């Protein structure tokens, strides 16, 4: 059989452990440290704003236009750039966009003829 003294010790031990665990669980964190003291007041007031502002910075003007000789040299490259830029768009991109719209909306393009009133 069990010893009543041993049973009492174990009950007291379990109650003590429960009390200790509840004290740890309900313990409050330590208080936050106090705020630092305020800085000392200024001894002199701030300087007033200037009466007039400095003139704005000078912006460099656009570069001068190219000379006629440089324009003649540059013109073929400019034309080639335009052909590549718009040629790629109108030869490759635009037909693909039109084909995609035809697949999405059909030949009618999603617009009714007005017959269905």
Secondary structure by P-SEA (a helix, b strand, c coil): cccaaaaaaaaaaaaaaaaaaaaaaacccccccccccccccccccccccccccccccccccccccccaaaaaaaaaaaaaaaaaaaaaaaaccaaaaaaaaaaaccccccccccccc
